[in-house]
Amino acid sequence: SVTYAVTATAGSCSSAATNVIVTVNPLPDVVAAPSPQTICSGQTSSVALSTTNGVAGVTYTWVVQNNPGGVTGATSGSGTTIAQILTNPTNTQQTVTYRITPHSGAGCDGPTTDVDVVVNPTPTVLATPSAQTICSGQNTGVSISNPNNVTGTTFSWTVSQSGVSGATAGSGNSIVQALTTSVSGVQGTATYAVTATAGSCSSAATNVIVTVNPL
């Protein structure tokens, strides 16, 4: 606080001093962590907001300052954590910038802080055909591609088989394996769960069921 002692004077006569007290409230600050944050498309951001200068009763609001790639799910809000499910509609990395304003309990707004959330694209899986029927002893012939064309995408799969032998986990752009029914005269199946990965981002598994008929 600042106290001003004000006196009025006319000629040789002066009033008693009148005190004027001006109270100056501090400005809150805001720290965002992590800054920046990197997530995969479809994941939830988790940027924690806090203050370091000891101002009591601080609250935070934010607006979307920049979103050139059209990431969906990014909205204005308030709270102590920016937790939003962000989806990148493109096949390249996109960045959402949030501008955060701290507010003190005394009604003072502190300086704004920008934080970036980088949203990497998540690749998708297309298996052709999505289901296949072969005869015992024949090769599977499943091609795997990435419809959203995310650069650097690789594919891998796990497998579960019932009444079939020859199905194994692997990786690549096609599943070519010789499958044989393991019970005479009985149809079997092999289910391949195919996942696309680009960098640290992986798709959900896409199942391809191969039915193997006995000879």
TIZA-204491 format. One record per residue: chain; x, y, z negated of N, C-alpha, C, O, CB in turn. Coordinates in steps of 0.1 Angstrom, whole numbers, plus 2048, in hexadecimal, padded with zeros to 3 digits. Each point is the difference from the previous one (the first is absolute). Glycine has a CB too. Example, Ala and Ser with C-alpha at 12.3 -4.5 7.8 and 13.67 -1.06 7.14 Angstrom:
# TIZA-204491
NODE	cadena	n_x	n_y	n_z	ca_x	ca_y	ca_z	c_x	c_y	c_z	o_x	o_y	o_z	cb_x	cb_y	cb_z
NODE	A	884	7C7	7B2	7F7	80C	800	809	80C	800	80A	800	7F9	7E3	7F4	7FB
NODE	A	80F	817	813	809	80B	800	7F8	80B	7F8	805	80B	7FF	807	7EF	817
//
This chain:
# TIZA-204491
NODE	cadena	n_x	n_y	n_z	ca_x	ca_y	ca_z	c_x	c_y	c_z	o_x	o_y	o_z	cb_x	cb_y	cb_z
NODE	A	808	7F4	800	7F8	80C	800	809	80C	800	80B	800	7FC	7E2	7F4	7F8
NODE	A	80D	817	811	806	80E	800	7F7	809	7F9	7F4	800	803	819	7FC	812
NODE	A	7F8	80C	7E1	7F8	80A	7F9	804	80E	804	80B	804	7FE	7F2	7EC	7EF
NODE	A	7FA	817	819	802	80F	803	7FA	808	7F5	7F4	7FF	7FD	80D	7FC	81C
NODE	A	807	80E	7E2	7FB	80A	7F6	7FE	80D	807	80A	807	804	802	7EE	7E8
NODE	A	7E7	80F	816	7FD	80C	809	7FC	80C	7F7	7F8	7FE	7F7	800	7F2	81B
NODE	A	80F	81B	7F0	7FD	80C	7F9	7FC	80C	809	805	801	80B	80C	7F8	7E4
NODE	A	7E4	80E	80D	7FC	80C	807	806	80C	7FA	800	802	7F4	7EA	7F2	813
NODE	A	81A	816	801	806	80C	7FB	7FB	80C	808	7FF	800	80C	816	7F4	7EE
NODE	A	7E7	816	7FE	7FC	80D	805	807	80B	7F9	7FD	802	7F4	7EC	7F5	813
NODE	A	820	810	7FF	808	80A	7F9	808	7FA	7F6	808	7F6	803	7E7	81B	801
NODE	A	810	7F3	7EF	808	7FA	7F5	7F8	7F6	7F9	805	7FB	7F5	807	81A	809
NODE	A	7E8	7E8	807	7F8	7F6	7F8	7FF	7F3	808	7FF	7FF	80C	7F3	813	7EB
NODE	A	810	7E3	801	801	7F2	805	7F6	7F7	7F9	7FE	802	7F4	81A	801	813
NODE	A	7E2	7F4	800	7F7	7F6	7F9	809	7F5	7FA	80C	7FF	802	7E2	806	80F
NODE	A	80B	7F4	7E7	806	7F3	7FB	802	7F7	80C	7F8	801	80A	7FE	802	7DE
NODE	A	813	7F4	817	802	7F6	80B	7F5	7F6	800	7FB	7FB	7F6	81E	808	808
NODE	A	7E3	7FA	80E	7F6	7F5	803	807	7F5	807	807	802	80A	7E6	80F	7F8
NODE	A	812	7E3	7F8	807	7F5	806	7F8	7F9	80A	7F4	7FE	7FF	818	7FE	7EB
NODE	A	7FB	801	821	7FA	7F8	80B	808	7F3	802	80C	801	802	7EB	814	80A
NODE	A	803	7DF	7F2	807	7F4	800	7FD	7F9	80D	7F4	7FD	803	80C	801	7E4
NODE	A	80A	7FF	821	7FF	7F8	80C	805	7F2	7FE	80C	7FF	7FE	7F6	817	810
NODE	A	7F6	7E0	7F4	804	7F2	7FE	803	7FB	80E	7F8	801	809	7FA	7FC	7E2
NODE	A	81A	7FD	817	805	7FB	80C	801	7F1	7FF	809	7FA	7F9	804	81B	80C
NODE	A	7EA	7E4	802	800	7F1	800	80B	7FB	80A	802	806	80B	7E6	7FA	7EE
NODE	A	81E	7F5	804	80A	7FA	809	7F9	7F9	80B	7F5	7FC	800	81B	801	7ED
NODE	A	7F8	802	81E	7FB	7F8	80C	804	7F1	7FF	80B	7FD	7FD	7F6	818	811
NODE	A	7F5	7E2	7F4	804	7F2	801	808	7FD	80C	7FE	807	80A	7ED	7F3	7E8
NODE	A	81D	7FB	80E	806	7FB	80C	7FA	7F2	803	7F8	7FB	7F8	81D	813	803
NODE	A	7EF	7ED	810	7FC	7F2	803	80B	7F9	807	807	805	808	7E1	803	7FB
NODE	A	81A	7EB	7F9	809	7F7	805	7F9	7F4	806	7F8	7FA	7F9	81A	80E	7F7
NODE	A	7F0	7F5	81C	7FA	7F4	807	80A	7F5	801	80B	802	805	7E5	80D	808
NODE	A	80D	7E5	7EF	809	7F5	801	7F9	7F3	804	7F5	7FD	7FB	81A	80D	7F4
NODE	A	7F6	7EF	81B	80C	803	808	7FD	80A	80A	7F5	802	804	814	7E7	7F8
NODE	A	801	81E	809	7FF	80A	80A	80C	7FF	809	80B	804	7FC	7E8	80B	7F5
NODE	A	80C	7EC	81C	7F3	7FC	806	7FD	7F1	7FB	809	7FA	7FA	7FB	816	81A
NODE	A	7F0	7EC	7F0	7FD	7F1	7FE	7FD	7FA	80E	7FB	807	809	7FB	7FE	7E0
NODE	A	80E	7EF	818	7FE	7F8	80D	7F8	7F4	7FD	803	7F8	7F7	813	810	812
NODE	A	7DF	7F7	7FF	7F7	7F4	7FE	7FD	7FB	80E	803	806	80A	7F3	803	7E1
NODE	A	803	7EB	816	7FB	7FB	80C	7F2	803	802	7F8	803	7F7	818	7EA	807
NODE	A	7EC	814	80F	7F2	803	803	7F6	7F7	7F9	802	7F3	800	805	815	816
NODE	A	7EF	7FD	7E3	7F6	7F8	7F9	804	7FF	7F1	7F7	7FB	7F9	804	7F9	81C
NODE	A	810	811	7E7	804	7FF	7F2	7FC	80D	7F9	7FB	80A	806	818	7E7	7FF
NODE	A	7EE	80F	7EE	7FC	80B	7F7	80C	808	7FC	809	7FB	7FB	7E3	7F9	7FD
NODE	A	813	819	80A	80B	809	7FB	800	800	7F1	7F5	7FE	7FA	80A	810	81B
NODE	A	80C	7F6	7E5	800	801	7F1	80B	80A	7FD	80B	7FD	7FC	7EE	7EB	801
NODE	A	803	825	804	809	80B	7FC	7FB	806	7F3	7F5	805	7FF	80F	800	81A
NODE	A	805	7F9	7DD	7FD	805	7F2	803	80F	7FF	80B	804	805	7F9	7E5	7F2
NODE	A	7F3	81F	803	802	80E	7FE	802	803	7F1	7F9	7FB	7F8	7F9	80A	81C
NODE	A	818	803	7E9	803	804	7F2	806	80E	800	804	806	80A	800	7E2	7F0
NODE	A	7FE	81D	7FA	806	80D	7FE	80C	7FF	7F7	800	7F7	7F7	7EA	815	80C
NODE	A	820	7FC	7FF	80D	7FF	7F8	802	80C	7F7	80A	7FF	7F8	7FF	7F3	81B
NODE	A	7EF	819	7EF	804	80C	7F8	7F7	801	7F3	800	80B	7FA	807	800	81C
NODE	A	7F2	7EB	7E6	7FA	800	7F3	7F3	808	7FF	7FB	801	7F5	81B	7FC	803
NODE	A	7E4	808	813	7F4	807	800	7F4	7F6	7FC	7FF	7F5	806	80A	81C	80B
NODE	A	7EF	7F3	7E6	7F5	7F6	7FB	7F4	801	809	7FD	80A	807	80B	7F9	7E2
NODE	A	7F1	7F2	818	7F3	7FF	806	801	802	80F	7F7	806	806	7FF	803	7E6
NODE	A	814	7F2	81B	802	802	80E	7F7	7F6	808	800	7F4	7FC	818	814	800
NODE	A	7E2	7FC	80E	7F8	7F8	809	806	802	80E	807	80A	803	7E4	7F6	7EF
NODE	A	812	7F7	818	805	801	80D	7F6	7FE	80B	7F7	7F8	7FE	81F	800	7F9
NODE	A	7EB	810	813	7F7	7FE	80C	80A	800	80C	80B	804	800	7E1	807	7F6
NODE	A	80F	7EF	815	808	7FF	80C	7F7	801	80C	7F4	7FD	800	81D	7F5	7F5
NODE	A	7F5	812	816	7F9	801	80D	80A	7F9	80A	80C	7FF	7FE	7E7	816	7FD
NODE	A	807	7E6	810	808	7FA	80B	806	80B	808	7F8	807	808	7FA	7E4	7F9
NODE	A	81A	818	7FE	807	80B	807	803	7FD	80E	800	809	809	809	7FE	7E1
NODE	A	7FA	7EC	819	805	7FD	80D	7FD	7F1	803	803	7F7	7F8	80F	81B	808
NODE	A	7E8	7EB	80B	7FD	7F2	804	7FF	7FF	80F	7F5	7FD	806	7FE	7FF	7E4
NODE	A	819	806	81D	7FF	800	80E	7FD	7F3	807	7FB	800	80B	816	812	7F3
NODE	A	7F1	7E3	7FB	7FD	7F3	807	7F2	7FB	7FE	7FC	7F5	804	81B	806	7F9
NODE	A	7E0	80D	7FC	7F3	7FC	7FD	7FE	7F4	7F7	7F7	7F8	802	804	811	815
NODE	A	80E	7F6	7DF	7FE	7F5	7F6	7F3	802	7F9	7FD	80B	7FB	81C	7F3	802
NODE	A	7E0	7F7	802	7F3	801	7F9	801	7FC	7F2	809	7F9	7FC	7EC	801	819
NODE	A	802	80C	7E3	800	7FD	7F1	807	80B	7F8	7FF	801	7F4	801	7E8	811
NODE	A	807	821	802	806	80B	7F9	7F6	80B	7FE	7FB	806	809	81C	7F4	801
NODE	A	7E6	809	7E9	7F7	80B	7FD	804	808	7F4	80A	7FC	7F9	7E4	7F5	80F
NODE	A	80C	81B	7F7	803	809	7F4	7FB	7F9	7F4	7F7	7F7	801	808	81E	80D
NODE	A	807	7EF	7E6	7FB	7F9	7F4	806	807	7F4	807	80A	801	7F6	7E1	80B
NODE	A	802	80E	7E9	805	805	7F3	803	7F4	7F7	7FB	7F5	802	7F9	821	800
NODE	A	815	7EC	7F4	803	7F6	7F7	80F	800	7FD	807	809	803	7E6	7E9	805
NODE	A	818	803	7F3	80E	7FF	7FD	808	7F6	809	80C	7FE	7FF	7EE	807	7E9
NODE	A	7FE	7F5	821	806	7F6	80A	7F9	802	80D	7F4	800	801	813	7F0	7ED
NODE	A	801	811	81D	7FA	800	80D	800	7F1	805	80A	7FB	804	7FF	81D	801
NODE	A	7EC	7E2	7F9	7FE	7F2	803	7F5	7FF	80B	7F4	800	7FD	813	7F8	7EB
NODE	A	7FD	806	824	7F7	800	80C	804	7F5	809	80C	7FE	803	7EF	81A	7FB
NODE	A	7FB	7E0	808	803	7F6	80A	802	807	80D	7F7	806	805	7FB	7E8	7EE
NODE	A	81A	811	812	803	807	80D	802	7F7	80B	807	7F6	7FF	804	81C	7F4
NODE	A	7EE	7F1	818	801	7F7	80C	806	808	80C	7FB	80A	804	7F1	7E8	7F4
NODE	A	81F	808	80D	806	806	80C	7FA	7FB	80D	802	7F4	803	814	80F	7EF
NODE	A	7E3	805	816	7F9	7FB	80C	80A	7FF	80C	7FC	7FB	80A	7EF	80F	7ED
NODE	A	821	7F9	807	80A	800	80B	80A	7F4	7FE	7FF	7F9	7F7	7FF	820	80C
NODE	A	80B	7E6	807	80A	7F5	7FF	80E	806	7FC	80A	7F9	802	7E9	7F9	80F
NODE	A	80D	81A	7EB	80C	807	7FB	7FF	805	7F2	7F4	802	7FB	812	804	81D
NODE	A	805	7FD	7E1	7FF	805	7F3	7FA	80E	800	803	808	808	812	7EB	7F2
NODE	A	7E2	80F	7FC	7FA	80D	7FE	801	805	7F2	802	7F8	7F7	7ED	802	81B
NODE	A	811	813	7EC	802	806	7F3	7F4	809	7FC	7FC	809	808	81D	7F6	7FC
NODE	A	7E2	7FF	7F0	7F6	809	7FB	806	809	7F5	808	7FB	7F7	7E6	7F4	80E
NODE	A	810	81E	7FC	806	809	7F6	7F4	805	7F7	7F7	806	805	81C	801	80B
NODE	A	7EF	7F7	7E3	7F6	806	7F6	807	80C	7FA	80B	800	7FC	7EB	7E9	7FF
NODE	A	802	822	803	804	80C	7F9	7F9	800	7F2	7F4	800	7FF	810	80D	817
NODE	A	804	7F3	7DF	7FB	7FE	7F3	801	80D	7F8	80A	807	801	7FD	7E1	7FF
NODE	A	7EE	81C	7F9	800	80C	7F8	7FE	7FC	7F1	7F6	7F9	7FE	802	815	816
NODE	A	811	7F6	7E3	7FD	7FE	7F2	7F8	80B	7FA	802	80C	803	813	7E7	7FB
NODE	A	7E2	80A	7F9	7F7	80A	7F9	802	7FE	7F1	7FF	7F5	7FB	7F0	80C	819
NODE	A	813	80A	7E5	802	800	7F2	7F2	802	7F9	7F7	804	806	821	805	7FB
NODE	A	7E7	7F3	7F2	7F4	802	7F9	7FC	80E	7FE	7F5	803	7FE	810	7E8	7F7
NODE	A	805	81E	80C	7FD	80F	7FF	7FC	806	80D	7FE	80C	801	813	7F5	7ED
NODE	A	7ED	7F7	81C	7FC	805	80D	80A	805	809	7FD	808	80A	7EF	7FE	7EA
NODE	A	821	7F6	80A	80B	805	809	804	7F4	809	801	7F5	7FC	807	81B	7F2
NODE	A	7FA	7F4	81F	804	7F6	80A	80F	802	802	805	80B	802	7E5	7F5	809
NODE	A	81D	7F4	7F4	80E	800	803	803	7FF	80F	7F7	7FF	808	80D	7F7	7E1
NODE	A	809	80A	81A	804	7FF	80E	7FD	7F3	806	800	7F6	7F9	812	81A	803
NODE	A	7EA	7EF	811	7FC	7F4	806	80C	7F7	803	80C	806	802	7E0	806	808
NODE	A	812	7E8	7F8	80B	7F6	804	7FA	7F7	80A	7F5	7FB	7FF	816	806	7EA
NODE	A	7FD	7FC	822	7FC	7F7	80A	806	7F3	7FE	80C	7FF	7FC	7F2	814	814
NODE	A	7FB	7E2	7F3	805	7F3	800	7FB	7F8	80C	7F5	801	805	80B	7FF	7E2
NODE	A	80A	7F9	81F	7FD	7F8	80C	7FD	7F1	7FD	807	7FA	7F7	807	816	816
NODE	A	7E8	7EB	7F9	7FE	7F1	800	801	7FB	80E	7F9	804	809	7F7	7FE	7E3
NODE	A	81A	7F6	816	803	7FA	80D	7F9	7F3	802	801	7F7	7F7	816	814	809
NODE	A	7E1	7F4	80A	7F7	7F4	803	805	7F9	80C	7FF	804	80B	7ED	807	7EA
NODE	A	81B	7EA	809	805	7F7	80B	7F4	7F8	806	7F7	7FC	7F9	820	803	7FC
NODE	A	7EA	7FF	818	7F5	7F8	806	802	7F1	7FC	80B	7FB	7FE	7F4	815	815
NODE	A	7F5	7EA	7EC	800	7F1	7FD	7FD	7F9	80D	7F6	803	806	803	801	7E2
NODE	A	80F	7F3	81C	7FE	7F9	80D	7F4	7F6	7FF	7FC	7FC	7F5	81C	806	810
NODE	A	7E2	7FB	806	7F5	7F7	800	804	7F3	808	80A	800	807	7E5	813	7F8
NODE	A	808	7E3	800	803	7F3	806	7F5	7FC	80A	7F4	801	7FC	819	7F8	7F0
NODE	A	7F7	803	820	7F6	7FA	809	806	7F3	804	80A	7FF	806	7EE	818	803
NODE	A	800	7DE	7F4	805	7F3	804	7F7	7FB	80B	7F3	801	800	815	7FA	7E9
NODE	A	7FE	800	822	7F9	7FC	80C	804	7F2	804	80B	7FD	803	7F3	81A	805
NODE	A	7F9	7DF	7F7	7F2	801	7FB	7FF	801	7F1	80A	7FC	7F9	7EE	7F7	81C
NODE	A	7FD	811	7E6	7FF	801	7F1	7FD	7F2	7FA	801	7FE	7F4	7F7	81A	80E
NODE	A	803	7DF	806	7FE	7F2	7FC	803	7F7	80D	7FE	804	80B	7F0	802	7E3
NODE	A	817	7EE	80F	804	7F8	80B	7FE	7F1	7FD	801	7FC	7F5	810	815	812
NODE	A	7EB	7E8	803	7FE	7F1	7FF	809	7F9	809	801	803	80C	7E7	800	7ED
NODE	A	820	7F4	802	80A	7F8	808	7FE	7F1	7FD	7F9	7FC	7F7	818	818	80A
NODE	A	7F6	7E4	807	800	7F2	7FE	80D	7FD	7F8	80A	807	800	7E9	7F4	815
NODE	A	80C	7FA	7E3	80B	7FB	7F8	80D	7FF	809	7FF	7F9	80A	7F1	7FB	7E6
NODE	A	81B	812	80B	80C	7FF	808	803	80C	809	80B	801	805	7F2	7E6	7FA
NODE	A	7F9	821	803	802	80C	808	805	80B	7F8	800	800	7F4	7ED	7F9	81B
NODE	A	818	812	7F9	805	80C	7F9	7F5	80A	7FE	7F7	802	809	820	7FA	801
NODE	A	7EA	80B	7EB	7F8	80C	7FF	805	80A	80A	80B	800	805	7F0	7FC	7E2
NODE	A	7FC	80E	81C	804	80B	809	7FA	80D	7FC	7F6	805	807	80D	7EB	80C
NODE	A	801	816	7E2	7FA	80C	7FB	80A	80C	801	80B	7FF	7FB	7E7	7F3	7F5
NODE	A	809	818	817	809	80C	802	7FC	80A	7F5	7F4	802	7FD	80E	7FA	81C
NODE	A	808	80B	7E2	7FD	80A	7F6	805	80E	805	80B	801	805	7F8	7ED	7E9
NODE	A	7F5	81C	810	803	80E	804	7FC	80A	7F6	7F9	7FC	7F6	805	7FD	822
NODE	A	806	813	7EA	7FD	80B	7F6	7F8	80B	808	806	808	807	810	7F3	7EC
NODE	A	7DD	804	80C	7F7	80A	808	803	80E	7FD	7FE	808	809	7F1	7E7	7F7
NODE	A	815	815	7F4	802	80F	7FE	80F	804	802	804	80B	7FD	7E9	7F4	7F3
NODE	A	81B	7F8	816	80D	803	805	809	808	7F7	806	80A	803	7EF	7F7	813
NODE	A	80C	7FA	7DD	809	806	7F7	80E	7FB	803	802	7F4	801	7EC	80D	7ED
NODE	A	81B	808	813	80E	7FD	804	806	7F7	7F5	7FF	802	7F4	803	813	819
NODE	A	806	7E1	7F8	807	7F7	7F7	7F8	7F6	7F9	805	7FA	7F6	80A	819	806
NODE	A	7E5	7EA	809	7F8	7F5	7FA	805	7F2	803	804	7FD	80B	7E8	813	7F7
NODE	A	814	7E8	7F3	803	7F2	801	7F5	7F8	7FA	7F8	805	7F9	821	800	806
NODE	A	7E6	7EE	805	7F5	7F8	7FC	806	7F3	7F9	80A	7FB	803	7E8	80E	810
NODE	A	807	7F3	7E3	803	7F3	7F9	7F3	7FA	7FC	7F6	806	7FF	821	803	7F8
NODE	A	7EA	7EA	806	7F4	7F9	7FC	804	7F5	7F6	80A	7FA	7FF	7EB	80B	817
NODE	A	801	7F8	7E1	800	7F4	7F8	7F5	7F7	806	7F8	804	808	810	809	7E3
NODE	A	7F8	7E6	810	7F6	7F7	806	7FC	7F6	7F5	807	7FC	7F7	804	806	820
NODE	A	7E8	7FA	7EA	7FB	7F5	7F9	7FA	7F6	80A	7F9	804	809	802	80B	7E2
NODE	A	807	7E4	813	7FB	7F6	809	7F9	7F5	7F9	803	7FD	7F5	810	809	81A
NODE	A	7E3	7F5	7F8	7F8	7F5	7FA	7FE	7F6	80B	7FA	802	80A	7FA	80E	7E6
NODE	A	811	7E4	80D	7FF	7F5	80A	809	802	80C	7FD	7FA	80B	7EC	803	7ED
NODE	A	821	80C	807	809	803	80B	80E	800	7FB	802	804	7F4	7EC	80A	817
NODE	A	81B	7EF	7FD	80E	802	7FD	807	808	80C	7FB	800	80B	806	7EA	7E8
NODE	A	80A	81D	809	807	807	80A	7FE	80F	7FF	808	808	807	7F6	7E5	808
NODE	A	7F9	818	7E9	7FE	80E	7FE	80A	806	7F6	800	7FA	7F4	7E7	803	812
NODE	A	820	80D	7FD	80A	806	7F6	7FF	80F	800	7FB	806	80A	814	7E6	7FA
NODE	A	7F5	81A	7F2	801	80F	7FF	80B	805	809	809	7F8	804	7EF	808	7E4
NODE	A	807	80C	81D	80A	805	809	7FE	80F	803	7F8	807	7F9	809	7E3	811
NODE	A	805	81B	800	7FF	80E	804	802	801	80F	806	7F7	807	803	810	7E3
NODE	A	7F3	804	81C	801	802	80E	7F4	805	807	7F6	804	7F9	81A	7EA	807
NODE	A	7EF	813	80D	7F5	805	807	7F7	7F5	805	7F6	803	807	818	810	800
NODE	A	7F5	7E1	7F6	7F7	7F5	805	801	7F4	7F6	80B	7FE	7FB	7F6	80A	81D
NODE	A	7F5	7F0	7E7	800	7F4	7F8	7FF	7F5	80A	7F5	7FD	806	800	80E	7E6
NODE	A	816	7EE	816	801	7F4	809	805	7F4	7F8	80C	7FF	7FE	7F7	810	817
NODE	A	7F4	7E9	7E7	804	7F4	7F7	7F8	7F4	805	7F4	801	803	812	80E	7E9
NODE	A	801	7E6	814	7F9	7F3	803	7F9	7FA	7F4	807	7FE	7F6	80A	7FE	81C
NODE	A	7E2	803	7EF	7F8	7FB	7F4	7FB	7F2	803	7FB	7FE	80B	7FF	81A	7EF
NODE	A	806	7E0	7FC	7FB	7F2	801	7F7	7FD	7F5	803	803	7F4	812	7F6	818
NODE	A	7E0	801	7F7	7F7	7FB	7F5	807	7F6	7F8	807	7F7	805	7E4	80E	809
NODE	A	813	7FC	7E5	807	7F7	7F7	7F7	7F4	7FB	805	7F7	7FA	808	81D	7FF
NODE	A	7E6	7ED	80A	7F7	7F5	7FD	7FA	7FB	80D	7FA	807	808	801	802	7E1
NODE	A	807	7EA	81A	7FB	7FB	80D	7F1	802	802	7F8	7FD	7F7	81A	7F1	807
NODE	A	7EB	818	80D	7F2	802	804	7F9	80B	7F9	7F4	802	802	80C	7E7	802
NODE	A	808	81F	7F4	7F9	80B	7F8	806	80D	805	80C	802	801	7F0	7EF	7EB
NODE	A	7FB	819	816	803	80D	804	807	807	7F4	7FC	7FE	7F5	7F1	803	81C
NODE	A	81D	808	7F2	807	808	7F6	801	80E	804	7FC	804	80B	811	7E8	7EE
NODE	A	7F7	81C	7FE	801	80F	802	80D	805	7FA	805	7FB	7F6	7E2	808	80B
NODE	A	81E	808	806	80C	807	7FA	7FB	80F	800	7FC	805	80B	816	7EA	7FE
NODE	A	7EF	817	7EC	7FC	80F	7FF	80D	808	7FE	807	7FF	7F6	7E2	7FB	800
NODE	A	81A	80E	814	80B	80A	7FF	7FB	80D	7FB	7F7	806	806	815	7EE	80D
NODE	A	7FB	812	7E3	7FD	80D	7FB	80B	809	804	80B	800	7FB	7E9	7F7	7F1
NODE	A	809	812	81E	80A	808	807	800	80E	7FA	7F5	806	7FF	808	7EC	816
NODE	A	80F	813	7E8	801	80E	7FB	80A	808	809	80A	7FB	804	7F1	7FC	7E4
NODE	A	801	815	81A	809	80A	807	807	809	7F6	7FA	804	7F6	7F7	7FB	81F
NODE	A	81C	803	7ED	808	809	7F7	808	80A	808	806	7FD	80A	7FB	7F0	7E5
NODE	A	7FE	81F	80C	809	80B	806	805	808	7F5	7F9	807	7F8	7F9	7FA	81D
NODE	A	81C	7FE	7E9	806	806	7F4	7FB	7FA	7F3	801	7F4	7FF	801	821	80E
NODE	A	7F8	7F3	7EA	7FB	7FB	7F4	7F1	7FE	800	7FA	7FD	7F6	818	80F	7FF
NODE	A	7E8	7F5	817	7F1	7FF	801	7FC	7F3	807	806	7FD	80B	7F9	81C	7F5
NODE	A	7F8	7E0	7FA	7FB	7F4	806	7F1	800	801	7F9	805	7F8	81B	7EF	7FE
NODE	A	7E7	805	814	7F2	7FF	802	7FA	7F5	7F7	808	7F8	7FA	7FB	810	81E
NODE	A	7F0	7F8	7E7	7FA	7F4	7FA	802	7F4	80A	802	802	80C	7EC	80D	7E8
NODE	A	811	7E5	806	802	7F4	808	7F4	7FE	809	7F4	802	7FC	81A	7F4	7F2
NODE	A	7F5	806	81E	7F6	7FC	80A	800	7F1	802	80B	7FA	803	7F6	81C	809
NODE	A	7F4	7E3	7F2	801	7F1	800	7FD	7FB	80F	7F7	805	807	801	7FA	7E1
NODE	A	810	7F8	81C	7FE	7F9	80D	7FE	7F1	7FD	809	7FA	7FA	805	817	813
NODE	A	7E7	7E9	7F6	7FD	7F2	7FD	802	7F8	80D	7F9	802	80A	7F7	804	7E4
NODE	A	819	7F0	811	802	7F7	80B	7FA	7F3	7FD	804	7FA	7F6	811	812	811
NODE	A	7E2	7EF	800	7F9	7F3	7FE	807	7F6	809	802	802	80C	7E8	809	7EE
NODE	A	81A	7EA	800	807	7F5	807	7F7	7F4	801	7FD	7FA	7F6	81A	80F	802
NODE	A	7E6	7F3	814	7F7	7F4	802	809	7F4	802	80A	800	806	7E4	80E	804
NODE	A	80D	7E7	7F0	808	7F3	801	7FF	7FB	80F	7F7	803	807	805	7F8	7E0
NODE	A	80E	7FD	81C	800	7FA	80D	7F7	7F3	7FF	7FF	7F9	80A	818	810	7FC
//
